[in-house]
């Protein structure tokens, strides 16, 4: 600063600001000028004490601080908070003390001080952050001083803190679900890390009461490969079903995929019921220009004349259209893209099996169908080829076989 003053002289555009006879801003410039015998330019700040504090903070903006640190500093600025509250109280008192005619325009003022709501907004503006961050920082300071210190030091952000809390909440919720599942079932659902074709070799023919599974969709294959994929496991899977059993196979509603399954089912010897439609209304996506958005999937229902009767005694469950929201990641119950809702799983298990029956899922993924079957006191067995999904299924309460 001294070298700059010697080279360029004093810049009158940057005065030393005074307030009530003391230096408000520019103390370092003042000291440099004294050392160099340079006469600085002074200017008196016109405004209230509150405005003087805000001016000082703005003109000494710490540009190396992130928004979280600024929010923490705002929370700790007790003097400024007190001044803002006092100013808010004064405005409120002035407002409620208006003459009767003026009061008529503010009759809807709530019993609480409305000006108090501006305090955090003013703090946020003063320290260069946003009101939400100031509120969050104040809450964290009260609940977790250690975490607040980390945020103030720049080691953690409010966003990171929220993410950690959300993740912990989801983990706690999953732990509760597992404990609940363990309390509800006597035999834990069993999932094996294996390809479906290999796993089917371990299952005796006509030993399963209900097949409930959700194979990969045609979108994961080249068209010519998809037919070979279905042919490689479908007939063997259906051979495991008892003469009294039923099968539900979930598929996409893509024309070529539907045609592939229909052709295969016609050779199976099973009766092909009108496909169930699982439709969901809680996903929108982009507005299409050439075709309609797909908001439903198929559940093929196969049975024989010897199959046990369906139990669809609940009226709104007897129809082929099952209208149930898709799992929502924001609620912590969605683990993969095409996951079926728990309610759909519960219904199908209840409709087509009874306590003690064996339910088989050879594309178990994260275990939704197996868990539903176990909760309904069925023997639930299945396989999954993806290790990540297996681990998720384990965390949800499945036993790895």
Secondary structure as the mmCIF struct_conf table of DSSP 4:
data_model
#
loop_
_struct_conf.conf_type_id
_struct_conf.id
_struct_conf.beg_label_comp_id
_struct_conf.beg_label_asym_id
_struct_conf.beg_label_seq_id
_struct_conf.end_label_comp_id
_struct_conf.end_label_asym_id
_struct_conf.end_label_seq_id
HELX_RH_AL_P HELX_RH_AL_P1 UNK A 2 UNK A 8
TURN_TY1_P TURN_TY1_P1 UNK A 12 UNK A 13
BEND BEND1 UNK A 14 UNK A 14
HELX_LH_PP_P HELX_LH_PP_P1 UNK A 15 UNK A 15
STRN STRN1 UNK A 16 UNK A 19
TURN_TY1_P TURN_TY1_P2 UNK A 20 UNK A 21
STRN STRN2 UNK A 22 UNK A 25
HELX_RH_AL_P HELX_RH_AL_P2 UNK A 27 UNK A 36
TURN_TY1_P TURN_TY1_P3 UNK A 37 UNK A 37
STRN STRN3 UNK A 42 UNK A 44
BEND BEND2 UNK A 47 UNK A 47
HELX_RH_AL_P HELX_RH_AL_P3 UNK A 49 UNK A 59
TURN_TY1_P TURN_TY1_P4 UNK A 60 UNK A 60
TURN_TY1_P TURN_TY1_P5 UNK A 63 UNK A 64
BEND BEND3 UNK A 65 UNK A 65
HELX_RH_AL_P HELX_RH_AL_P4 UNK A 67 UNK A 76
HELX_RH_AL_P HELX_RH_AL_P5 UNK A 78 UNK A 96
TURN_TY1_P TURN_TY1_P6 UNK A 97 UNK A 97
BEND BEND4 UNK A 98 UNK A 98
HELX_RH_AL_P HELX_RH_AL_P6 UNK A 100 UNK A 103
HELX_RH_3T_P HELX_RH_3T_P1 UNK A 104 UNK A 106
TURN_TY1_P TURN_TY1_P7 UNK A 107 UNK A 108
BEND BEND5 UNK A 111 UNK A 112
HELX_RH_3T_P HELX_RH_3T_P2 UNK A 114 UNK A 118
HELX_RH_AL_P HELX_RH_AL_P7 UNK A 119 UNK A 127
TURN_TY1_P TURN_TY1_P8 UNK A 128 UNK A 128
BEND BEND6 UNK A 129 UNK A 129
HELX_RH_AL_P HELX_RH_AL_P8 UNK A 131 UNK A 143
HELX_RH_AL_P HELX_RH_AL_P9 UNK A 145 UNK A 152
TURN_TY1_P TURN_TY1_P9 UNK A 153 UNK A 154
BEND BEND7 UNK A 155 UNK A 156
HELX_RH_AL_P HELX_RH_AL_P10 UNK A 158 UNK A 184
BEND BEND8 UNK A 186 UNK A 187
STRN STRN4 UNK A 190 UNK A 193
BEND BEND9 UNK A 194 UNK A 194
HELX_RH_AL_P HELX_RH_AL_P11 UNK A 196 UNK A 200
TURN_TY1_P TURN_TY1_P10 UNK A 201 UNK A 202
BEND BEND10 UNK A 203 UNK A 203
HELX_LH_PP_P HELX_LH_PP_P2 UNK A 204 UNK A 204
TURN_TY1_P TURN_TY1_P11 UNK A 205 UNK A 206
STRN STRN5 UNK A 208 UNK A 214
HELX_LH_PP_P HELX_LH_PP_P3 UNK A 215 UNK A 217
HELX_RH_3T_P HELX_RH_3T_P3 UNK A 218 UNK A 220
BEND BEND11 UNK A 221 UNK A 221
HELX_RH_AL_P HELX_RH_AL_P12 UNK A 223 UNK A 231
TURN_TY1_P TURN_TY1_P12 UNK A 232 UNK A 233
HELX_RH_AL_P HELX_RH_AL_P13 UNK A 234 UNK A 238
TURN_TY1_P TURN_TY1_P13 UNK A 239 UNK A 240
STRN STRN6 UNK A 241 UNK A 251
HELX_RH_AL_P HELX_RH_AL_P14 UNK A 255 UNK A 266
TURN_TY1_P TURN_TY1_P14 UNK A 267 UNK A 269
BEND BEND12 UNK A 270 UNK A 270
STRN STRN7 UNK A 271 UNK A 272
HELX_LH_PP_P HELX_LH_PP_P4 UNK A 273 UNK A 275
STRN STRN8 UNK A 276 UNK A 279
BEND BEND13 UNK A 281 UNK A 282
BEND BEND14 UNK A 286 UNK A 286
HELX_LH_PP_P HELX_LH_PP_P5 UNK A 287 UNK A 288
BEND BEND15 UNK A 289 UNK A 291
STRN STRN9 UNK A 296 UNK A 303
TURN_TY1_P TURN_TY1_P15 UNK A 305 UNK A 306
BEND BEND16 UNK A 307 UNK A 307
HELX_LH_PP_P HELX_LH_PP_P6 UNK A 308 UNK A 310
BEND BEND17 UNK A 314 UNK A 314
HELX_RH_3T_P HELX_RH_3T_P4 UNK A 315 UNK A 317
BEND BEND18 UNK A 318 UNK A 320
STRN STRN10 UNK A 321 UNK A 323
HELX_LH_PP_P HELX_LH_PP_P7 UNK A 325 UNK A 327
HELX_RH_3T_P HELX_RH_3T_P5 UNK A 329 UNK A 331
TURN_TY1_P TURN_TY1_P16 UNK A 332 UNK A 332
BEND BEND19 UNK A 336 UNK A 336
TURN_TY1_P TURN_TY1_P17 UNK A 337 UNK A 338
HELX_LH_PP_P HELX_LH_PP_P8 UNK A 339 UNK A 341
HELX_RH_AL_P HELX_RH_AL_P15 UNK A 342 UNK A 352
TURN_TY1_P TURN_TY1_P18 UNK A 355 UNK A 356
STRN STRN11 UNK A 358 UNK A 361
BEND BEND20 UNK A 362 UNK A 363
TURN_TY1_P TURN_TY1_P19 UNK A 365 UNK A 366
BEND BEND21 UNK A 367 UNK A 367
HELX_RH_AL_P HELX_RH_AL_P16 UNK A 368 UNK A 375
TURN_TY1_P TURN_TY1_P20 UNK A 376 UNK A 377
STRN STRN12 UNK A 379 UNK A 384
BEND BEND22 UNK A 385 UNK A 385
HELX_RH_AL_P HELX_RH_AL_P17 UNK A 387 UNK A 396
TURN_TY1_P TURN_TY1_P21 UNK A 397 UNK A 397
HELX_LH_PP_P HELX_LH_PP_P9 UNK A 398 UNK A 398
STRN STRN13 UNK A 399 UNK A 400
#
